[in-house]
Amino acid sequence: DKASSKNVLHPNNVSRRKSRLAKKLASLTTS
C-alpha cells in the first residue's frame, strides 16, 4: 500500500518540479 501510494505521489512531484523549473526559466527570460 505504501509503495503504491508513493508511486502515485512521485509523478506529481516530478511535474511540480518541472513547473517550478519552467517558472524559473520564464522569470529569467522576462528579466
JOVEN-V577348 format. One record per residue. N is the residue number from 0. PHI is phi in whole degrees, -180 to 180 (* if undefined). Layout:
[[N/PHI] [N/PHI]]
//
This chain:
[[0/*] [1/-61] [2/-64] [3/-65] [4/-66] [5/-64] [6/-62] [7/-74] [8/-76] [9/-58] [10/-57] [11/-61] [12/-62] [13/-63] [14/-65] [15/-65] [16/-65] [17/-63] [18/-65] [19/-66] [20/-64] [21/-62] [22/-64] [23/-62] [24/-64] [25/-63] [26/-66] [27/-68] [28/-73] [29/-73] [30/-94]]
//
